[in-house]
Amino acid sequence: MMAKGAGFTHPYVPNAAPEPRRRLLAAIGVGDIDELYASVPADLRLQGVLDLPPPLPGEHDLRRHLEGILARNRSCRDLLNVRGAGCWQHFVPALCDEIVGRGEFLTAYAGGPYSDHGKNQALFEFQSLLGELVGMEVVSPPTYDAGAAACSAIAMACRVTGRRGILVPALMHPDRLSQLRGFTQPAATITTVRQDPDTGLLDLADLRAKLSSAIGAVYIENPGYLGSVETGAPEAAALAHAAGALVVVAVDPISLGVIAAPADYGADIVTGDLQPLGIRMYGGGGCAGFIASRDEERFVHEYPTMLITPSPAAGGGIGFGWSTQERTSYDKRHEATDYYGTTQWLWGIGAAVYLSLMGPKGMVELGQGIMARARYATKGIAAIPGVRVPGQNGVVFKEFVVDLAGTGKTVAAINRRLLGVGIMGGHDLGTEFPELAARMMVCFTEVHDRADIDRFTAALAEAVR
């Protein structure tokens, strides 16, 4: 598609041909497109043309080019993957992909109760299913990611209590801690609570010592970042409540078929990561988080998110629409107490499909299977000479730490050897925590069978020799 004297006209760019462009400029009273940039100083404008490769006018040429780039990658189809640390390989039922790929869900960004009947109802079902899972009555539609949910939940707790002190685990994911520090800095102060470097469990004595009338929120991760189930969570929640603080618990929702719902051991606000619930890893993760609480005005009025609620419809039936929108930055704009921007509602629909397929019994069986795999893996790995599994005698869920200090080799060196035999090794904790140098965190889920675990164990034994 070429125009005389106009050069190449890209077939994928709307209104790129000379005549449609001329009509558009005429309609707004502009003679030349450069007039639109008159307010940009000349020294800030690009001089000349970008150094780009020749255009690919044919769709088949473009496809071949992109497939050539992708072929240079090695994915979990090619490698045995035992790495988690915030993005985990779980099985995704085909129906999840089918539903989230439907046009009315995939392409719909926003709309009201009269234009988005199906999407709003699907999100209400998500809220209901997740509320049952975490033991809470109010659940937000998905937030941008789990970190954004944790930030807003902690800020909610501080506003409810009128206090600015926050206590968080010392061995939480550094990226998550960075998010929390940046988000809460204007209004709150974060203090870390020690954790046992072997088990990853909270030091309750340190928590008790740091609680005071200034602390508004205690943030607990269960399971913790290192994979251990926080068995001290009920006592930690009781200590926080005795000091007048609220308890924010971050969960891995896929664990809640075997671990008690956070509401059962004292959580006031619950957050978590939806990626394990039927969302693929993609290029680092299909990210989405959530916030949940009891149906109390003091909490509901602090939610930054939209909330979808059923309501009697004119003429009979039930409609699904946004409720109490005046809480949000969409209504209050710069006067809002929190910001609610781009969300991941599509992943909420996928999570709802996943939970519907699994049901309560399926979630129990899934959790039991994951814990059994972790237990089997810890026993085999701990038997390797020079290798130690610090949390072997505790309770872990899908992830655990492997101490390689006794081998005299670095985690990076061992992972290079593992990659050479087709295995993506564990996460090098020493890159985040100097005190955990020579420690690797590995992850086993329902996608790993006994042969996979045995293969990794044998390869690790060979790599540490």
Secondary structure, DSSP 8 states (H G I E B T S, - for coil): -EETTTEE--TTSTT-SHHHHHHHHHHTT-SSGGGGGTTS-GGGS--S---------SHHHHHHHHHHHHTT---TTTSEE---TTS------HHHHHHHTSHHHHS-----TTT-HHHHHHHHHHHHHHHHHHT-SEE---BS-HHHHHHHHHHHHHHHHT--EEEEETTS-HHHHHHHHHHHTTT-EEEEE-B-TTT--B-HHHHHHH--TTEEEEEEEES-TTSB--TTHHHHHHHHHHTT-EEEEEE-GGGTTTS--GGGGT-SEEEEE-TTTT---TTT----EEEEE-S-HHHHTT--S-EEEEEE-TTSSEEEEEE-GGGSHHHHGGG-SS------HHHHHHHHHHHHHHHHHHHHHHHHHHHHHHHHHHHHHHTSTT-B-TTTTS-BSSEEEEE-GGGT--HHHHHHHHHHTTEE--EEGGGT-GGGTTEEEEE--TT--HHHHHHHHHHHHHHT-
